[in-house]
Amino acid sequence: MKTQTTIRVDTKNYRQAKEILKYLGLSYSQAINVFNNLIVCHKGLPFEIKIPNDETLAAMEEAKRLDGDYITIDEFSK
């Protein structure tokens, strides 16, 4: 049985994620199903969540300053 749901996500990240997933041969819906399955298998999130250290915080701030300065999946795969 399948359940339909609605989620709100950042538009820019959504578009980038869909482009990456397309390259991987997955739809957004399929990727969400994989994520849900991993949550069930791990009985929680399938990755560790930590409070970022100073180096990570600095990288996050730099990423914010460079907002919009990213490459496409085609450029990445060259």
N, C-alpha and C positions, 0 to 999 in steps of 0.2 A: 504494500500500500504506500502511496506517496502523499505528502502533504504540501500544499502550496503555501508559501510564506512571502512576506515582503520585508526587505531590509533596506536601510538607508546607509549608503557608503559615499565617500568622497568621489566626486565625478572624475577628477583627473586620475586618481589611483585606480578606479574602476576601469577606465579605458586602457590604462597601461597593463593592468592585470589581464584583461580580456585579450590584449595583443600577445602577451607572453603565453597565456594558456592556449591560444590558437596555434602558436608556434609549437607547443607541446602536444597538440592534438586533443585538447580538452575544451569543453565549453565551461563557462562560468558555473553553471548549475552542476556539472560533473565535478568540478573542483570543490565546490561547497559540500557535495556528498562525500568526497574523499576526506575532507576536513572533519565532517561530522563523524564519519567512521573512525577516524583516528582519535577523536575525543572519547568515543565509547571504548575503544581498545585500550587507551591509556588511562581511562577513568579520570580524565582531566585534559588540559591543553597538551598537545603533543610536542611542546617545546618549553624550555625553562624561561621564566619571566623574572628579571632582576631589576633592581634599581640601578640605572646607568651610572658608571663611574665618570670621573672628570673627563677622561679621553673620549668616551662615548658621547657625553654631553656636548663637548666641543665639536665633534663630528656632526651631531644633530643640528647644532646652531649653524655650522657651515652649510649643511644641506638646505636649511631654510633660506639662507642668503642666496644660494644658487638655484632656488626654486625655478623650475621651468628649464633648467640647463641639464637635460638628460638625453640619452641616446635611445633610438628605437631598437626593437628586437633584431631587426635586419642589420643595423650597424653593430650590435653586440655580437652577432653570430659570424661576423666576417673574420 
